Amino acid sequence: MIGKTIEELTPGDSADFTKTVSESDIYLYAGITGDFNPAHIDQEYASKTFFKARIAHGMLSAGFISAVIAMKLPGPGTIYREQHLTFLAPVYINDTIKAVVEVMDIDPEKKTVTLATRCFNQDNTLVLDGTAIVSPPRRKASPHVPKGG
């Protein structure tokens, strides 16, 4: 399976991925990354913060954007080159996050695509806004098989 090549993409193309963030997701992310900030894993501590409850790691939501890029748009074979993120609102346990990726610009010379990358919660609040630059997959030429042997 291979994603869309640069020739198959058009500004305005979009794709998304939706996931409800569980307590387990937060603990697994902490274990994988080593980020055990008490704002994420300690309810007593988190209850005294500005957010009043535990929040998901910001990069967990950013990972949902990576899922869209890797699996849907442009899709398998895409190389992530650059990502800029602005975290706008917290993501809490049991929030349903929709990551949306949209083609903004295509640079055929550099063979790169600029994508708008956004995450929304179940209330349609923008929780993460950003842009990414990726290199879409390139199709390999089919091997030439001579006819008639």
N, C-alpha and C positions, 0 to 999 in steps of 0.2 A: 504494500500500500504506500502510495506517495501522495503528498499534498499538492495544492495548486502551484503551478509555476508562475513566474512573474507575468508571462504572456496570458495567463488565464485569470488574472486578477484585474479588478476594476475599482476605482474609487467609489466608496459607498457600500461595497461588499461588507457583510458583517456576519458574525457567528457569536454564540454565547454558550455558557455552561452555568448551571445552577446547582448549588449544594447548601444544605442546612449544616451549620457548624455545630458540632457536638462537643461535649466536654472531653470525650475521648480524642477527638481531633486535636484539641489544644494540648493534651498531655502527650500525645504521640509526636506532635510538632516540637514540643519542648525537649522530649527525649532525643529526637533525631538531630536537632540543631544545638542542643545544650543551652538554650535560652529559657532559664527557669525564673524569669522575672516574676516576683510575687503578684504583680498586677494581672498575670495570666493564670497562676495556679493556686493562689492563696486567697480564699474568699474573705477571711477576716481582714487581711491587709487591704484587699481591693475595696472592701466596703468603706474604707476611710479615704479613698482616693476621690478625685474629681468625678470619676465615672460611677462610683458607688457599687460596682460589681466587677467581677472578673471580665476581662476583654480578651478577644482572640489576638494573637500576634498579627501585626500588620502584614507581615510577609506571608502569612497563611492565605490571606485574601489575594495577595499578589500572585501566589502560586496558582490560583484559579485562572488568572489571566494566562499564565504559562500553559495551563491545560488547553485553553482555547487555541492558542498559537500552535502548540505541538500536535494537537489532534484534529483541529477543525479548519483554522484559517491562519496562515496558509495550509497548515497541517503537517503530517509526517515528513521528515526530511528538512524542515525549516531550521535555520540556525539563528538563534537569538543573538543580536549584536549589541543592543543598547536598550535600557529601560529607565524612564524617568517616572517617579511616583510622587503624588501628594496625597497624604492621608487626611481625609476631611471629617470623618465621623467614626466612632468606635463600632466594632463588631462584637456583639455579645453572644454567649452560648445560646443556641437555638435560633439565632438569626439565619434567615435564608438569603444567601448572597448569589447574585447573578452577575457573572463577569461577562462583559461585552467587549468585543474587539471589532474595530471597523477600519477598513483601508482608507487612509487619508491621501497618501501620495505614493507614486511609483517612480523610481529612478532607474530607468533601463540601463544607463551607462554604468552606474555603480552596482546594478543588480540588487537593489535594496527596496524595501517597502516600509513606509512609515505608517504606523497603526495608532489609532486612538484606543486607549485601554482604560476601561472604567468598570467599577463594581458598584452595584446598588443593593440595598437591603430590601426586605419584604415590603417596606413602606415606600419604596422607590426613592429612598434617600441616597444620594451619591456619597459613598463612603471612601472611595479611592478614585483618583483621576490621574491619568498619565498618558505617555506616548512611548511607543517602542519602535525600534528599527530592527528589521529582520532581513535575512537573506532566504527567500523561498527556495524550495528544492528545484533542482534542474533535472530534466528528464534525460536519461541516457539514450543515445541512439540505439535502435534495434540492431543486433548484429546481422550483417548481410549473409544470407544463406544462398549460395548459388543454386539455380534450378537445374534439374536434369543431370546432376552429377558427375 
